[in-house]
């Protein structure tokens, strides 16, 4: 005959929420989520400010070619120093939709990377809070950010420089000494601007290196996941 041991209903039962380790973990995750959200909102604010400046006024600093006698001769009054200039700042309130759009996109791409990174941090933290697996999501996010960083490292500088070329061209600035708009001016008195064109030297090398490192990290994470699955299968 089987006897049953009575259960004391008044005895306290352990609850996961009272685990000090779990409380500490969730507190840390809460801080991470709050910091990521705040960083993303600040990035959106700064992005809006910069896009507002681009929409308000076209601005570009470009090299200029001028006769030697037109070079300004300025000097300080205390100590020895030398001053030289080789660029001019062009400002315009003209619409220049194409130039402004490319400049805005160049700025927006960099901010988009940061904002998306904040969003992924929040997503991973929430999944960890809920004790959900996120290894595949983490690997895919690292690989995606790496690839996006490589693309933006080339695209953002190209857009920025191309917007300058397009802007000064639409404004009618001469781009060479034989420009038709300078036909009535003596050759030794002609002035023109020389907007920079994109070359590989203009690549955002820091962002490119960051993207390559992320891609390598994604490969390592993928290999670690396969090794873990193989190890678990042997146990």
C-alpha positions as CSV (number, residue, x, y, z in Angstrom):
1,X,0.0,0.0,0.0
2,X,1.4,3.5,-1.1
3,X,1.6,6.3,1.4
4,X,1.8,9.9,0.4
5,X,3.7,12.6,2.2
6,X,1.7,15.6,2.9
7,X,2.9,18.9,1.3
8,X,3.1,22.0,3.4
9,X,1.2,24.5,1.4
10,X,2.6,27.4,3.4
11,X,6.2,26.6,2.6
12,X,7.7,29.3,0.3
13,X,8.4,28.2,-3.3
14,X,11.4,29.6,-5.2
15,X,10.5,32.0,-8.0
16,X,12.7,32.8,-10.9
17,X,12.1,36.5,-10.5
18,X,13.7,36.5,-7.0
19,X,16.9,35.0,-8.3
20,X,19.6,37.7,-7.6
21,X,21.5,36.8,-10.7
22,X,18.4,37.2,-12.8
23,X,17.6,40.5,-11.2
24,X,21.1,41.8,-11.9
25,X,21.0,40.6,-15.5
26,X,17.7,42.2,-16.1
27,X,18.8,45.4,-14.5
28,X,21.9,45.5,-16.8
29,X,19.7,44.7,-19.8
30,X,17.4,47.6,-18.9
31,X,20.3,50.0,-18.8
32,X,21.6,48.7,-22.2
33,X,18.1,49.1,-23.7
34,X,17.7,52.6,-22.3
35,X,21.2,53.7,-23.5
36,X,20.5,52.3,-27.0
37,X,17.1,54.0,-27.3
38,X,18.6,57.3,-26.1
39,X,21.5,57.1,-28.5
40,X,19.2,56.3,-31.4
41,X,16.9,59.2,-30.6
42,X,19.9,61.6,-30.3
43,X,21.2,60.4,-33.6
44,X,17.8,61.1,-35.2
45,X,17.9,64.6,-33.7
46,X,21.3,65.3,-35.1
47,X,20.4,63.8,-38.4
48,X,17.3,66.1,-38.6
49,X,19.5,69.1,-37.7
50,X,22.0,68.4,-40.5
51,X,19.3,67.6,-43.1
52,X,17.7,70.9,-42.1
53,X,20.9,72.8,-42.7
54,X,21.3,71.2,-46.1
55,X,17.7,72.0,-47.0
56,X,18.2,75.6,-45.9
57,X,21.4,76.4,-47.8
58,X,23.7,74.7,-50.3
59,X,27.3,74.9,-48.9
60,X,30.5,73.7,-50.5
61,X,34.2,74.5,-50.1
62,X,36.1,73.9,-53.4
63,X,39.7,74.6,-54.6
64,X,40.0,77.7,-56.8
65,X,42.5,78.7,-59.5
66,X,43.2,82.4,-59.6
67,X,45.9,84.7,-61.1
68,X,48.8,85.2,-58.7
69,X,48.3,88.9,-58.2
70,X,44.8,88.2,-56.8
71,X,46.1,86.2,-53.9
72,X,45.3,88.1,-50.7
73,X,48.2,89.3,-48.7
74,X,47.4,89.1,-45.1
75,X,49.6,89.0,-42.0
76,X,49.4,88.9,-38.3
77,X,50.7,91.5,-35.9
78,X,52.2,89.3,-33.2
79,X,54.8,86.7,-34.1
80,X,55.9,85.2,-37.4
81,X,53.3,83.3,-39.4
82,X,52.3,82.7,-43.0
83,X,48.8,82.6,-44.5
84,X,47.7,81.1,-47.8
85,X,44.4,80.1,-49.4
86,X,43.5,77.7,-52.1
87,X,39.7,77.2,-51.6
88,X,36.6,79.3,-51.8
89,X,33.3,78.7,-49.9
90,X,30.2,78.7,-52.1
91,X,26.8,79.3,-50.6
92,X,23.5,79.4,-52.4
93,X,19.8,79.5,-51.7
94,X,18.9,78.1,-55.1
95,X,16.9,74.8,-55.0
96,X,19.6,72.5,-56.3
97,X,17.4,69.5,-55.6
98,X,19.8,67.0,-57.0
99,X,22.9,68.3,-55.2
100,X,21.1,68.8,-51.9
101,X,19.5,65.3,-52.1
102,X,22.9,63.7,-52.7
103,X,24.4,65.6,-49.8
104,X,21.5,64.6,-47.5
105,X,21.8,61.0,-48.5
106,X,25.6,61.0,-47.8
107,X,24.9,62.2,-44.3
108,X,21.8,60.0,-43.8
109,X,23.7,56.7,-44.7
110,X,26.2,57.1,-41.9
111,X,23.4,58.0,-39.4
112,X,21.3,55.1,-40.6
113,X,24.1,52.6,-39.8
114,X,24.3,53.9,-36.2
115,X,20.5,54.0,-35.7
116,X,20.1,50.5,-37.1
117,X,22.8,49.3,-34.7
118,X,20.9,50.8,-31.8
119,X,17.8,49.0,-32.9
120,X,19.6,45.7,-33.2
121,X,21.1,46.1,-29.7
122,X,17.6,46.7,-28.3
123,X,16.2,43.6,-30.1
124,X,19.0,41.4,-28.9
125,X,18.7,42.7,-25.3
126,X,14.9,42.0,-25.4
127,X,15.4,38.5,-26.7
128,X,18.0,37.9,-23.9
129,X,15.5,39.3,-21.4
130,X,13.0,36.7,-22.6
131,X,15.6,34.0,-22.6
132,X,15.2,33.4,-26.3
133,X,17.9,32.1,-28.6
134,X,19.5,34.9,-30.8
135,X,22.7,33.4,-32.1
136,X,21.5,33.3,-35.7
137,X,20.1,36.9,-35.4
138,X,23.4,38.1,-33.9
139,X,25.5,36.5,-36.6
140,X,23.3,37.8,-39.3
141,X,23.3,41.3,-37.8
142,X,27.1,41.4,-37.6
143,X,27.4,40.3,-41.2
144,X,24.8,42.7,-42.3
145,X,26.4,45.7,-40.6
146,X,29.8,44.7,-41.9
147,X,28.5,44.6,-45.5
148,X,26.6,47.8,-45.0
149,X,29.7,49.5,-43.6
150,X,31.8,48.5,-46.5
151,X,29.1,49.9,-49.0
152,X,28.7,53.2,-47.1
153,X,32.5,53.6,-46.8
154,X,32.5,54.1,-50.6
155,X,29.0,55.4,-51.2
156,X,28.9,58.3,-48.7
157,X,32.1,60.0,-49.9
158,X,31.1,59.6,-53.5
159,X,27.7,61.1,-52.9
160,X,29.2,64.0,-50.9
161,X,31.8,64.9,-53.6
162,X,29.4,64.3,-56.5
163,X,26.9,66.7,-54.8
164,X,29.5,69.4,-54.8
165,X,30.4,68.9,-58.4
166,X,26.7,68.9,-59.3
167,X,25.9,72.0,-57.2
168,X,28.7,74.3,-58.6
169,X,27.9,73.1,-62.1
170,X,24.2,73.9,-61.8
171,X,25.2,77.3,-60.4
172,X,27.2,78.0,-63.5
173,X,30.7,78.2,-62.1
174,X,33.5,77.6,-64.6
175,X,35.3,74.4,-64.0
176,X,38.4,74.9,-66.2
177,X,40.4,77.7,-67.8
178,X,38.9,77.0,-71.2
179,X,35.3,77.1,-70.0
180,X,33.0,78.9,-72.6
181,X,31.8,81.3,-69.9
182,X,35.4,82.7,-69.7
183,X,35.7,83.4,-73.4
184,X,35.6,87.2,-73.0
185,X,38.2,87.3,-70.2
186,X,42.0,87.4,-70.9
187,X,43.6,84.1,-70.2
188,X,45.9,85.5,-67.5
189,X,42.9,87.0,-65.6
190,X,40.6,83.9,-65.7
191,X,39.4,82.3,-62.5
192,X,37.6,78.9,-62.1
193,X,36.8,76.4,-59.4
194,X,38.2,72.8,-59.3
195,X,35.7,70.7,-57.4
196,X,37.1,67.4,-56.2
197,X,36.0,64.2,-57.9
198,X,35.8,60.9,-56.1
199,X,38.8,58.6,-56.0
200,X,39.7,55.6,-53.9
201,X,41.7,57.9,-51.7
202,X,38.5,59.6,-50.6
203,X,37.1,56.3,-49.2
204,X,36.1,56.3,-45.6
205,X,39.0,54.0,-44.6
206,X,38.0,53.8,-40.9
207,X,34.5,52.7,-41.7
208,X,35.8,50.3,-44.3
209,X,38.1,48.7,-41.8
210,X,35.3,48.5,-39.3
211,X,33.1,46.7,-41.9
212,X,35.8,44.2,-42.8
213,X,36.3,43.4,-39.1
214,X,32.6,42.8,-38.7
215,X,32.5,40.5,-41.6
216,X,35.4,38.5,-40.2
217,X,33.7,38.4,-36.8
218,X,30.5,37.1,-38.5
219,X,32.5,34.3,-40.2
220,X,34.0,33.3,-36.8
221,X,30.6,33.4,-35.1
222,X,29.2,31.2,-37.8
223,X,32.0,28.7,-37.4
224,X,31.6,28.8,-33.6
225,X,27.9,28.0,-34.0
226,X,28.6,25.0,-36.2
227,X,31.3,23.7,-33.7
228,X,28.8,24.1,-30.8
229,X,26.1,22.1,-32.7
230,X,28.6,19.4,-33.6
231,X,29.8,19.2,-29.9
232,X,26.2,19.1,-28.6
233,X,25.5,16.3,-31.0
234,X,28.3,14.1,-29.6
235,X,27.1,14.4,-26.0
